[in-house]
Amino acid sequence: MELFRIGPIPVTWRDGLDFLLLTSILYAVLRWFYQRNLLNLALALLGLVVLYKVVSLLGLLTVSFILRYVLTGIGVILAVVLAPELRRWLYSLRLLPGLRVLRQAIVTEETAAHLAQELIEALQLLSKHGLGALIVVEGDDDLSAFAQTGDVVQLPVEARMFLMLFEKKSPLHDGAALIRGDKVIAVRCTLPLSERLDLPQTFGQRHRAALGLAEQTDALVLVVSEETGIISAAHKGELRRYPLVELKKKIQSFYLR
């Protein structure tokens, strides 16, 4: 259906929708570059694309051929340079709520109780032996991006296993262990640090990392302080100490969410 005319050219609702979508995409891309102080680069690339289209329409084959390969080369370079930024951006999108259900493992009450018991025993052993630890239990938000910062493994969730992992002489004791379902899927993972200014000075890197992840995702993060042996848990942007009985119930209910 024709909406209006620009001279002899009719404009339909499809043309309007096409223009609106193209403008939205272009705005989003330019905003993404602007937030990373790369707006001048983005405008230069946009200029090259427009120039390429113009010379193609004019039939300047040699210039068109050169510009095509220049744009391809720049695209490859950008993909390599901006790969970490792109990965963080894709992660920030999370998974759509409808797709989250598809990736969730079905955990029975018996399994949840067993996993909670193993984790509580692990925390007690680590605290008793004066070992610091950071254990992440994945929720609905996909933590694959953080798993890729460490070493991918497939280990059972067992108390003694965590004691070996976080032993000071172990090459895997730095960073966080990441649990998905009933398996540890990665170790030595790097987590984002909380930037809050109101945290107690007694909070070390582990506590800030636990809180940082809990601020950005729905994961449950368990922390054992190497200095004091105190056991804490971070969830939904809050970090606090729990009595072990209460913490066990929290872990179990987290698995059964």
Secondary structure in CASP SS format (residue, H / E / C, confidence):
PFRMAT SS
TARGET T0000
AUTHOR 0000-0000-0000
METHOD secondary structure of the structure
MODEL  1
M C 1.00
E E 1.00
L E 1.00
F E 1.00
R E 1.00
I E 1.00
G C 1.00
P C 1.00
I E 1.00
P E 1.00
V E 1.00
T E 1.00
W H 1.00
R H 1.00
D H 1.00
G H 1.00
L H 1.00
D H 1.00
F H 1.00
L H 1.00
L H 1.00
L H 1.00
T H 1.00
S H 1.00
I H 1.00
L H 1.00
Y H 1.00
A H 1.00
V H 1.00
L H 1.00
R H 1.00
W H 1.00
F H 1.00
Y H 1.00
Q H 1.00
R C 1.00
N C 1.00
L C 1.00
L H 1.00
N H 1.00
L H 1.00
A H 1.00
L H 1.00
A H 1.00
L H 1.00
L H 1.00
G H 1.00
L H 1.00
V H 1.00
V H 1.00
L H 1.00
Y H 1.00
K H 1.00
V H 1.00
V H 1.00
S H 1.00
L H 1.00
L H 1.00
G C 1.00
L C 1.00
L H 1.00
T H 1.00
V H 1.00
S H 1.00
F H 1.00
I H 1.00
L H 1.00
R H 1.00
Y H 1.00
V H 1.00
L H 1.00
T H 1.00
G H 1.00
I H 1.00
G H 1.00
V H 1.00
I H 1.00
L H 1.00
A H 1.00
V H 1.00
V H 1.00
L C 1.00
A H 1.00
P H 1.00
E H 1.00
L H 1.00
R H 1.00
R H 1.00
W H 1.00
L H 1.00
Y H 1.00
S H 1.00
L C 1.00
R C 1.00
L C 1.00
L C 1.00
P H 1.00
G H 1.00
L H 1.00
R H 1.00
V H 1.00
L H 1.00
R H 1.00
Q C 1.00
A C 1.00
I C 1.00
V C 1.00
T C 1.00
E H 1.00
E H 1.00
T H 1.00
A H 1.00
A H 1.00
H H 1.00
L H 1.00
A H 1.00
Q H 1.00
E H 1.00
L H 1.00
I H 1.00
E H 1.00
A H 1.00
L H 1.00
Q H 1.00
L H 1.00
L H 1.00
S H 1.00
K H 1.00
H C 1.00
G C 1.00
L C 1.00
G C 1.00
A E 1.00
L E 1.00
I E 1.00
V E 1.00
V E 1.00
E C 1.00
G C 1.00
D C 1.00
D C 1.00
D C 1.00
L C 1.00
S H 1.00
A H 1.00
F H 1.00
A H 1.00
Q C 1.00
T C 1.00
G C 1.00
D E 1.00
V E 1.00
V E 1.00
Q E 1.00
L E 1.00
P E 1.00
V C 1.00
E C 1.00
A H 1.00
R H 1.00
M H 1.00
F H 1.00
L H 1.00
M H 1.00
L H 1.00
F C 1.00
E C 1.00
K C 1.00
K C 1.00
S C 1.00
P C 1.00
L C 1.00
H C 1.00
D C 1.00
G C 1.00
A E 1.00
A E 1.00
L E 1.00
I E 1.00
R E 1.00
G C 1.00
D C 1.00
K E 1.00
V E 1.00
I E 1.00
A E 1.00
V E 1.00
R E 1.00
C E 1.00
T C 1.00
L C 1.00
P C 1.00
L C 1.00
S C 1.00
E C 1.00
R C 1.00
L C 1.00
D C 1.00
L C 1.00
P C 1.00
Q C 1.00
T C 1.00
F C 1.00
G C 1.00
Q H 1.00
R H 1.00
H H 1.00
R H 1.00
A H 1.00
A H 1.00
L H 1.00
G H 1.00
L H 1.00
A H 1.00
E H 1.00
Q H 1.00
T C 1.00
D C 1.00
A C 1.00
L E 1.00
V E 1.00
L E 1.00
V E 1.00
V E 1.00
S C 1.00
E C 1.00
E C 1.00
T C 1.00
G C 1.00
I C 1.00
I E 1.00
S E 1.00
A E 1.00
A E 1.00
H E 1.00
K C 1.00
G C 1.00
E E 1.00
L E 1.00
R E 1.00
R E 1.00
Y C 1.00
P C 1.00
L H 1.00
V H 1.00
E H 1.00
L H 1.00
K H 1.00
K H 1.00
K H 1.00
I H 1.00
Q H 1.00
S H 1.00
F H 1.00
Y H 1.00
L C 1.00
R C 1.00
END
